[in-house]
Amino acid sequence: MKIFIKRLTKLSFIAFLIIGFGYSYAQNTSTFFTVNGVIKDSKTKQKITFASISLPGTNIGTVSNSDGEFTLKILKSLNTSEFEISHLGYVNKKFSIVDNPHGEQTFLIDPYSIELKELVVRPEDPRSIVLQAIGSIQDNYSQDPNLLTGFYRETIKQRRDYVSISEAIIDIYKAPYNFGYSSDRVKIFKGRKGTNVKKFDTLTVKLVGGPNISLLLDIIKNPDVLLSKESIDYYKYEYLDMVNIDGKMNYVIGFQPVVTLEYPLYFGKIYISRDTKAITMAEFSLDLKDEIKAAQSFVKKKPLGLRFIPSNTSYLVTYKEQNGKYYINYVRNEVKFSCDWKKRIFKTNYTVMSEMAVTERKTENIEKFPMKDSFKQYTVLADKVNEYFDQDYWGEYNTIVPDESIQSAINKFNKRFKKQ
C-alpha cells in the first residue's frame, strides 16, 4: 500500500506554473453516423450520469457525461442498427441508430426492480466476499494483451471558471491482468487544448501524468490501491446493498480505514458480482482528516509560503463484461483544494478532474508500442497536447461530451481562442 501511495502521488502531483494556449476543432462526418442524446430515468425524468453506451457484439462505446449527455459515432461500414445503454440499477436497453449530428434525442431507461426470487440473505462476512473477488481475478479478467482506444480529458477550474481543458484520443497497450501495472503503456494519438487565456492569478495549476493516472487507478491491475493482501487488514468492510449492473446482481460492499498510518487511506464502495465474484465498479475517496498528511500526497512543487488545503477527492472505476471477461471501461478522478498565502485572509479554490473512457478494444495481432512513443509518467499533457493537434482531430472517434459548464466556458472565451 505504501508503494502505491508513492506511485499515485507522483502521478497526481499538482505543480504551480504559468500556462496559456488556444482551442479549436474540426471533423469529417462522411464515413459514420452520429447519435447525440441525453439519458434519463423513465419514471423521474432525471438525467443519468456516467452511463455506458455501446454497440452490441463489438468493443465500441462511450460514456455519458455528468449531464447525462453523450455522442456516439458509428462507422457506416459496421452495418449495425442498434446501440445499448446500461447503468447501475437500470435495465439494459437497446435503441435504433438514427443519425442526428446536429440534434439531440432523449433516451429513457427503466429502473431495475429486484424480484423476490432474486433477494438473498444478507452476507455475514463482507470481508470474505472481497477476498473471494481478489482470488477470482485470474478467472474474471483478461489474461491476454489488448489494444484499447480511449478518450481522455483533464480540466482545471479556478473557483467557477475553467482555466484549462486538455483532451486526447489515446492508444493503450493493456498487458494481461497477471502482469503488473508497469507493463501497461499509453500514447497520445491526437489532442487538442482549450485554455481560458484571460489573465488570472499568478498561481497556476498543472496535472502531471495525464492518462497514466487513469491507468494507475485500474484497481485490478494495480491492487496496491485497495486490493492487496496487506491493505485488506487496514479496512473494515460492511454489506450495504444489492444492485443490478448490466443485468447481473452485485453486492455493494462499503469500506473504511480501521488503522492510522503515515500515509492516508481510503473509504468508499466496491461492487462485486454475486455470481462471478468479479469487481465491476469502485467508488472511493481519500481520507482527508489529516490535512497535512493528505496535502503531502498531492503536491510536488509549490511556492514558499503557499498553503495547500485539500477539501475533497473522488475516484470512480468501472469495468464492462464481454464474453465472460471484464475490461476497464471508465475512470474518473477529481480533487478539490484551496490555496492561500500565509498572513493573507483570502484563499482560492481549485478543482482538478481527469477522466478516461475506453471507446474500442482490439484483441488480435497486438503489439506493445515502444517506450519512446509512450506518454511519460512525469509529463504534463497541457504542455504537450499541441504537438498532437490535427485539423481533422475528432473524425470518427468517440468522445465524452463536455459538460454544459465546460461548453459555456468555451463559448464565453471563444473570441480568445485561435486555431492551432
C-alpha positions in Angstrom: 0.0 0.0 0.0 2.8 2.4 0.8 4.3 1.7 -2.6 1.0 2.6 -4.2 0.7 5.9 -2.3 4.1 6.9 -3.5 3.2 5.9 -7.1 -0.1 7.6 -7.1 1.1 10.8 -5.5 3.9 11.0 -8.0 1.3 10.9 -10.8 -1.2 13.1 -9.0 1.3 15.9 -8.3 -0.1 19.4 -8.8 2.6 21.9 -9.8 2.2 25.7 -9.9 3.4 27.4 -13.1 2.2 29.8 -15.8 0.4 28.5 -18.9 -1.8 29.7 -21.8 -2.8 28.5 -25.3 -5.8 28.3 -27.7 -8.5 25.9 -28.8 -10.3 24.6 -32.0 -11.5 21.5 -33.7 -13.0 20.1 -36.9 -14.4 16.8 -38.1 -15.4 14.8 -41.1 -18.8 13.2 -41.0 -18.9 11.3 -44.3 -18.0 7.8 -43.0 -20.0 7.5 -39.9 -23.4 8.0 -38.2 -23.5 10.4 -35.2 -26.0 9.8 -32.4 -26.4 12.7 -29.9 -28.5 12.2 -26.9 -29.3 12.6 -23.2 -30.2 9.7 -21.0 -32.9 10.0 -18.4 -34.8 7.8 -15.9 -38.1 6.8 -17.5 -40.0 7.5 -14.3 -38.4 10.5 -12.7 -37.0 12.0 -15.9 -33.8 12.8 -14.1 -30.6 12.8 -16.1 -28.4 9.7 -15.7 -24.7 10.4 -15.4 -21.8 8.1 -16.5 -24.0 5.5 -18.2 -22.3 3.2 -20.7 -23.3 3.4 -24.4 -22.1 0.5 -26.6 -22.6 -1.4 -29.8 -23.7 -5.0 -29.0 -21.2 -7.6 -30.3 -18.4 -5.0 -30.7 -15.8 -3.4 -28.4 -17.0 0.1 -29.4 -18.7 2.5 -26.9 -18.6 5.7 -24.9 -19.9 7.1 -21.6 -22.4 9.8 -20.8 -21.2 12.9 -19.1 -22.3 14.5 -15.8 -25.3 16.0 -17.5 -26.4 12.6 -19.0 -25.3 13.6 -22.5 -23.4 11.6 -25.0 -22.2 11.5 -28.6 -21.7 8.1 -30.2 -20.0 7.9 -33.6 -20.6 4.7 -35.6 -18.8 3.7 -38.7 -21.3 3.1 -41.6 -19.2 0.1 -42.6 -20.2 -1.8 -39.5 -23.8 -2.2 -40.8 -25.3 -2.2 -37.3 -28.7 -0.9 -36.5 -28.8 -0.8 -32.7 -26.8 0.5 -29.7 -27.3 -0.3 -26.0 -27.4 1.8 -22.8 -26.6 0.3 -19.4 -26.1 1.8 -16.0 -26.0 0.7 -12.3 -29.5 -0.1 -11.1 -31.2 0.1 -14.6 -32.3 -2.5 -17.1 -30.1 -2.6 -20.2 -32.0 -1.2 -23.2 -31.4 -1.2 -26.9 -32.2 1.7 -29.3 -32.3 2.1 -33.0 -29.5 4.1 -34.6 -30.7 7.4 -36.0 -28.2 9.8 -37.5 -28.6 13.2 -35.8 -25.3 15.0 -35.9 -26.9 18.4 -35.1 -29.8 17.5 -32.9 -30.3 15.7 -29.6 -32.6 12.8 -28.6 -33.8 11.8 -25.2 -33.3 8.1 -24.3 -35.3 6.7 -21.4 -34.2 3.7 -19.4 -36.1 1.8 -16.8 -35.0 1.3 -13.1 -34.3 -2.3 -12.2 -36.7 -3.9 -9.7 -35.4 -6.8 -7.6 -37.9 -9.6 -7.7 -38.4 -11.8 -4.6 -36.6 -14.7 -6.2 -33.6 -12.5 -6.6 -33.4 -11.5 -2.9 -30.6 -13.0 -1.0 -29.8 -13.5 2.7 -27.6 -10.6 4.0 -24.0 -11.8 3.9 -22.5 -12.4 7.3 -18.9 -11.6 6.3 -18.4 -9.0 3.6 -14.7 -9.2 4.0 -14.8 -12.8 2.7 -16.6 -11.6 -0.4 -13.8 -9.1 -1.1 -11.2 -11.9 -0.6 -13.2 -14.2 -3.0 -13.2 -11.3 -5.5 -9.4 -11.0 -5.2 -9.0 -14.7 -5.5 -11.1 -14.7 -8.7 -9.2 -12.0 -10.6 -7.3 -14.5 -12.7 -10.6 -16.1 -13.9 -12.6 -12.9 -14.4 -10.1 -10.6 -16.2 -8.3 -11.0 -19.5 -5.0 -12.9 -19.4 -4.3 -11.8 -23.0 -3.0 -8.4 -24.1 -5.4 -5.9 -25.5 -5.1 -2.7 -27.5 -7.6 -0.1 -26.4 -8.6 3.2 -27.9 -9.8 5.7 -25.4 -10.8 9.3 -24.9 -9.1 11.2 -22.2 -9.9 14.7 -20.8 -8.4 16.7 -17.9 -9.8 20.0 -16.7 -8.8 22.6 -14.1 -11.2 25.1 -12.6 -10.2 28.2 -10.6 -13.3 29.0 -8.5 -16.1 28.5 -11.0 -14.1 29.2 -14.2 -12.4 26.6 -16.3 -8.9 27.7 -16.9 -7.6 24.7 -18.7 -9.1 21.9 -20.8 -7.0 19.3 -22.5 -8.4 16.3 -24.4 -6.8 13.5 -26.4 -7.6 10.3 -28.3 -5.2 7.8 -26.7 -4.0 4.3 -27.5 -3.4 2.0 -24.6 -1.4 -1.3 -24.6 -3.1 -3.2 -21.8 -0.9 -6.1 -20.7 -2.6 -9.3 -19.3 -4.0 -8.9 -15.9 -1.5 -11.3 -14.4 1.2 -8.7 -15.3 1.8 -5.6 -13.2 0.7 -2.1 -13.8 4.1 -1.1 -15.1 3.6 -3.4 -18.2 0.8 -1.1 -19.5 1.6 1.8 -21.8 -0.3 4.7 -23.2 0.4 7.1 -26.1 -1.3 10.1 -27.5 -2.8 9.7 -30.9 -4.4 13.2 -31.4 -5.1 16.0 -29.0 -6.5 19.5 -28.5 -6.3 22.1 -25.8 -8.6 24.9 -24.6 -7.4 27.4 -22.1 -9.0 30.5 -20.6 -6.4 33.0 -21.7 -7.9 35.7 -19.6 -5.3 36.8 -17.1 -5.9 35.3 -13.7 -3.9 34.7 -10.5 -0.2 34.3 -11.0 -0.7 30.9 -9.3 -1.3 28.3 -11.9 -2.1 24.6 -11.5 -0.9 21.7 -13.7 -1.6 18.0 -13.5 1.3 15.7 -14.0 0.9 12.2 -15.6 -2.0 12.7 -17.9 -3.7 9.4 -18.9 -1.2 7.5 -16.8 -3.3 8.5 -13.8 -6.3 6.7 -15.2 -4.3 3.5 -15.8 -2.9 3.7 -12.3 -6.4 3.7 -10.9 -7.2 0.4 -12.5 -7.5 -1.3 -9.1 -7.5 -4.8 -10.6 -4.2 -4.2 -12.5 -2.8 -2.1 -9.6 -4.1 -3.9 -6.4 -1.9 -1.7 -4.2 -4.7 0.8 -4.4 -7.3 -1.2 -2.4 -6.9 -4.9 -3.1 -3.5 -6.1 -1.9 -3.5 -8.7 0.8 -1.7 -6.2 3.0 -4.2 -3.4 2.6 -7.2 -5.7 3.3 -6.3 -5.6 7.0 -6.4 -1.8 7.0 -10.1 -1.6 6.4 -13.5 -2.6 7.9 -16.0 -4.0 5.4 -19.7 -3.7 5.6 -22.5 -5.1 3.4 -24.6 -2.1 2.1 -26.9 -3.3 -0.6 -27.6 -5.5 -3.6 -27.9 -3.7 -7.0 -28.2 -4.6 -10.7 -25.3 -3.8 -13.1 -25.7 -4.9 -16.7 -28.4 -7.3 -15.8 -26.5 -9.1 -13.0 -26.8 -8.8 -9.3 -23.9 -7.2 -7.4 -23.0 -6.9 -3.7 -22.3 -3.3 -2.6 -19.5 -3.5 0.0 -18.6 -0.4 1.9 -15.1 0.0 3.4 -13.4 2.5 5.7 -10.0 2.6 7.5 -9.5 1.0 10.9 -5.8 1.9 11.3 -3.8 5.1 11.1 -0.7 5.0 9.0 1.9 7.5 7.9 0.0 8.0 4.7 -3.7 8.5 4.1 -6.1 5.6 3.3 -9.4 5.4 1.5 -13.1 4.9 2.1 -15.8 4.1 -0.3 -17.7 1.2 -2.0 -16.8 -1.8 -4.1 -19.3 -3.5 -6.3 -18.9 -7.3 -6.7 -20.8 -9.6 -9.0 -22.8 -12.1 -6.9 -22.3 -15.0 -9.4 -18.8 -14.5 -10.7 -17.3 -12.5 -7.8 -15.9 -10.1 -10.4 -15.3 -6.5 -9.2 -17.4 -4.4 -11.6 -17.1 -0.9 -10.1 -15.4 1.0 -7.3 -16.2 4.4 -5.8 -13.8 5.8 -3.3 -12.2 8.8 -1.7 -9.0 9.7 0.1 -9.4 10.2 3.9 -8.6 13.9 4.4 -9.0 14.0 8.2 -5.3 14.8 8.5 -4.9 17.7 6.1 -1.1 17.9 6.4 -0.7 14.2 5.6 -3.1 14.4 2.7 -1.5 17.5 1.3 1.8 15.7 1.1 0.2 13.1 -1.1 -0.5 15.6 -3.9 1.9 18.5 -4.1 5.1 18.0 -6.0 6.2 21.6 -6.1 4.7 24.9 -4.7 6.0 28.4 -3.9 7.4 29.1 -0.5 4.7 30.3 1.9 1.8 28.8 -0.1 -0.6 26.6 1.9 -2.3 23.7 0.0 -5.5 22.5 1.7 -7.3 19.5 0.1 -11.1 19.5 0.7 -12.4 16.6 -1.3 -11.3 13.7 -3.6 -13.4 11.2 -5.6 -12.4 8.3 -7.7 -14.6 6.1 -9.9 -13.5 3.0 -11.8 -15.9 0.8 -13.9 -15.4 -2.5 -15.7 -17.5 -4.0 -18.5 -18.0 -7.7 -19.2 -17.7 -9.2 -22.6 -17.6 -12.9 -23.5 -17.1 -13.8 -19.8 -14.2 -11.4 -19.1 -14.2 -8.0 -17.6 -12.3 -5.0 -19.1 -11.6 -1.5 -17.9 -14.3 0.8 -19.1 -14.3 4.2 -17.4 -12.1 6.0 -14.9 -12.8 9.4 -13.3 -10.6 11.3 -10.8 -11.4 14.6 -9.1 -9.5 16.6 -6.5 -10.8 19.8 -4.9 -8.4 22.0 -2.9 -7.7 25.6 -1.9 -4.6 27.6 -1.8 -3.7 30.7 0.2 -0.7 32.6 1.3 0.4 32.8 4.9 -0.7 36.1 6.6 -3.4 36.6 3.9 -7.1 36.3 4.6 -8.5 35.2 1.2 -8.0 31.8 -0.4 -8.6 30.4 -4.0 -10.5 27.2 -4.7 -9.4 24.8 -7.4 -10.9 21.6 -8.9 -8.7 19.2 -11.0 -10.6 16.5 -12.8 -9.4 13.8 -15.3 -11.5 11.1 -16.9 -10.9 8.3 -19.4 -13.5 6.3 -21.4 -12.5 3.2 -23.4 -14.2 3.5 -26.7 -12.8 0.5 -28.6 -10.8 -2.7 -27.8 -8.8 -5.0 -30.1 -7.6 -8.5 -29.2 -5.8 -9.7 -32.3 -2.3 -9.0 -33.6 -1.5 -6.9 -30.5 2.0 -5.4 -30.3 3.4 -3.4 -27.5 4.4 0.0 -28.8 7.9 1.3 -28.0 8.6 3.1 -24.8 9.9 6.1 -26.8 6.3 6.5 -28.1 4.7 6.3 -24.7 3.4 9.2 -22.7 5.8 9.6 -19.8 4.6 9.4 -16.2 6.1 12.8 -15.3 4.9 14.8 -18.3 2.2 17.5 -18.3 -0.4 16.8 -21.0 -1.4 20.5 -21.1 2.2 21.4 -22.1 2.4 18.7 -24.8 -1.1 18.4 -26.3 -0.5 20.9 -29.1 2.1 18.6 -30.5 -0.7 16.2 -31.3 -3.2 18.7 -32.8 -4.8 17.8 -36.1 -7.4 19.8 -38.0 -9.5 16.7 -38.5 -8.9 15.6 -34.9 -12.3 14.3 -33.9 -13.2 12.4 -37.1 -14.9 9.2 -36.3 -13.6 8.8 -32.8 -16.0 8.6 -29.9 -15.5 11.2 -27.1 -17.2 12.2 -23.9 -19.5 15.2 -24.5 -18.2 18.2 -22.5 -20.4 19.2 -19.5 -22.6 22.2 -20.3 -20.5 24.3 -18.0 -17.4 23.4 -20.0 -19.1 24.2 -23.2 -20.3 27.5 -21.7 -16.7 28.3 -20.7 -15.5 27.6 -24.3 -18.2 29.8 -25.8 -17.5 32.6 -23.3 -13.9 32.8 -24.4 -14.5 31.9 -28.0 -13.1 35.2 -29.3 -9.9 34.5 -27.4 -9.4 31.0 -28.9 -7.4 30.7 -32.0 -6.7 27.8 -34.4 -3.6 25.9 -33.7 
